[in-house]
Amino acid sequence: MEDIIVNRVAQSALTSLNLEEFIHPGERVVYDIKENLFHGLMLREKDFREFIKNHDWSQYDGKNVAIICSADAIVPTWAYMLLASKLQGHAHRYVFGNLEALEQELFHEAIASINAEEYRDTKVVVKGCGEKPVPTYAYVAIMQKLLPVTSSVMYGEPCSTVPLYKRPKVA
């Protein structure tokens, strides 16, 4: 009699969710407003408006832009708003903050687009290892999305999971 190897992982009712698949493929760039400062100290409206008018905004087409000011300078809030108005229609996504803030916004957008109903009453394994790093906040955000609908959530690989949540049985 032959020993038959059965792949119980493939036959299980587990749904695997890989957050790597939600990493936006677009290029990430930083726009540092310090390049627009007068003597590295302050923003002069006339000069800044001239720059805004003549700058080639198409270079940001499809990119993800983090807007920062790395100098300790006086930058009025409207300047960031004006930059945003010019990035609109060019950049895929833009945020005020560093690259980490940009990445967080991209994951927030991707996770918000998930139809949670697809995971209703399922046992979900959130994949833990991969080729690309997934930030911790993405794992926390996916829990917020899954907990109201799933019957259980685990972390890891289908063959080796860490149980995280199991819906309580209703009496």
C-alpha positions in Angstrom: 0.0 0.0 0.0 1.3 3.4 -1.0 1.6 6.3 1.4 -0.4 9.2 0.0 0.8 12.6 0.9 -2.1 14.9 1.5 -1.7 18.7 1.4 -3.9 19.6 4.3 -3.0 23.3 3.9 -4.3 23.4 0.4 -7.5 21.6 1.5 -8.1 23.9 4.4 -10.7 26.7 4.5 -8.1 29.3 5.2 -8.0 32.5 3.1 -4.5 34.0 2.7 -4.1 37.7 2.6 -0.7 39.1 1.5 -0.3 42.8 2.3 2.7 42.9 -0.1 0.1 42.9 -2.9 -1.2 46.3 -1.6 2.1 48.1 -2.0 1.6 50.8 -4.6 4.0 50.4 -7.5 4.4 54.1 -8.2 7.7 55.9 -7.6 8.1 57.8 -4.3 9.7 61.3 -4.4 10.2 64.0 -1.8 9.5 67.6 -2.6 11.5 69.8 -0.2 10.2 73.3 -0.1 13.5 74.5 1.3 14.6 74.9 -2.3 12.1 77.7 -2.6 13.3 79.6 0.4 14.9 83.1 0.3 18.4 82.7 1.9 17.2 79.5 3.4 15.1 81.4 5.9 11.7 82.3 4.6 9.4 82.0 1.7 8.8 85.1 -0.4 5.3 85.0 -1.9 6.2 86.7 -5.2 9.2 84.4 -5.9 7.2 81.3 -4.9 4.3 82.2 -7.1 6.7 82.7 -10.0 8.2 79.3 -9.4 4.8 77.7 -9.2 3.8 79.3 -12.5 6.9 78.2 -14.4 7.7 74.8 -12.8 7.2 71.6 -14.9 4.6 69.8 -12.9 4.4 66.9 -15.4 7.5 65.4 -13.9 5.3 64.2 -11.0 2.9 62.4 -13.3 1.8 59.1 -11.6 4.3 59.6 -8.8 3.7 59.6 -5.0 5.0 62.8 -3.5 6.0 63.6 0.1 6.1 67.3 0.7 8.5 68.5 3.4 10.6 71.4 4.6 13.9 70.2 5.9 15.0 73.7 6.8 14.1 75.4 10.1 12.2 78.2 8.3 9.1 80.3 8.2 6.7 78.6 5.6 3.1 79.7 5.6 0.5 77.0 5.4 -0.9 78.4 2.1 2.4 77.5 0.4 1.8 73.8 1.0 -1.7 74.2 -0.1 -0.6 75.9 -3.3 1.9 73.1 -4.0 -0.9 70.6 -3.5 -3.1 72.4 -6.0 -0.3 72.0 -8.6 0.4 68.4 -7.8 -3.3 67.6 -8.2 -3.9 66.0 -11.6 -0.2 65.0 -11.8 0.8 63.0 -8.7 -1.0 59.7 -7.9 -0.9 60.7 -4.2 0.7 63.6 -2.3 1.0 64.2 1.5 2.6 66.6 3.8 5.2 64.6 5.6 8.1 62.3 5.0 8.3 59.1 3.0 7.0 57.1 5.9 3.9 59.3 6.1 3.5 58.8 2.4 3.8 55.1 2.6 1.2 55.0 5.5 -1.2 57.0 3.3 -0.7 54.6 0.4 -1.4 51.6 2.6 -4.4 53.4 4.2 -5.8 54.0 0.7 -5.2 50.4 -0.4 -6.7 48.8 2.7 -9.7 51.2 2.5 -10.4 49.8 -1.0 -10.7 46.2 0.2 -14.3 44.9 0.2 -14.5 43.5 3.7 -17.5 41.4 2.7 -15.3 39.1 0.7 -13.9 38.0 4.1 -17.2 37.5 5.9 -17.2 34.5 8.1 -13.8 33.3 6.8 -10.6 32.2 8.5 -8.0 34.6 7.3 -4.2 34.2 7.5 -2.4 37.5 7.1 0.9 36.6 5.5 3.8 37.6 7.6 6.9 37.0 5.5 7.7 38.2 2.1 10.2 39.8 -0.3 9.1 43.4 0.4 8.8 45.0 3.9 5.3 45.8 5.0 5.1 48.4 7.8 3.5 47.5 11.1 0.8 50.1 10.8 -0.5 48.2 7.7 -1.0 45.1 9.8 -2.9 47.1 12.4 -5.1 48.7 9.8 -5.9 45.3 8.2 -7.1 44.0 11.6 -9.4 47.0 11.9 -10.9 46.1 8.5 -11.2 42.3 9.1 -12.3 42.0 12.7 -15.9 43.0 12.2 -16.4 40.4 9.5 -14.1 37.4 9.8 -14.6 34.4 12.0 -10.8 34.3 12.8 -7.6 36.0 12.0 -4.1 34.4 12.1 -0.6 35.7 11.3 2.1 33.8 9.4 1.8 31.2 6.7 -1.0 28.7 6.3 1.3 25.9 7.5 2.4 27.7 10.6 0.1 30.4 12.0 -0.1 32.5 15.1 -3.8 32.8 16.2 -4.8 36.4 16.8 -8.6 36.6 16.9 -11.5 34.2 17.1 -15.0 35.5 17.0 -16.8 34.6 20.2 -19.6 32.1 19.9 -23.1 33.5 20.4 -25.1 31.7 23.1 
